[in-house]
């Protein structure tokens, strides 16, 4: 084997080694991202469960308070005007609390939005992992092709390009979590 052939073989091996290192790096990063997305999902889910329980309890307590205040107001209507005014203010505050609790409870829909985004991100990282696995397989097959067989080399490169193009199309699909604000949206989940 001549010097030119050895250099060509060394360069070829260097390219394959680089591609394999890149694949390992991307695969490792995908695994890390999957773990982090799972952690976010768990944390948000736990926080939502706690908030929902707290708001439901608060809502029940406010409703009970509202009933008591209305009962007292009815009883005191026959008393002096100052007491009636104070009790009326208490009733007004109770209604405001009810409205705030209802608004906060509706805002908890962000759990669904976060879960949609996490699921979408999981899907994308899995697709990326599959892309790199496919490219690695084709690269391994390409290693054994004779360097002079340009038709076969072109076939493998074309296959790799097709996989990249399919992945690009998959990445361009819309994200299901379209809501960008908790002020928007009509779904009331609770």
Secondary structure by P-SEA (a helix, b strand, c coil): ccaaaaaaaaaaaaaaaaaaaaaaaaaaaaaaaaaaaaaaaaaaaaaaaaaaaaaaaaaaaaaaaaaaaaaaaaaaccccaaaaaaaaaaaaaaaaaaaaaaaaaaacaaaaaaaaaaaaaaaaaaaaaaaaaaaaaaaaaaaaccccaaaaaaaaaaaaaaaaaaaaaaaacccccccccccccccccc
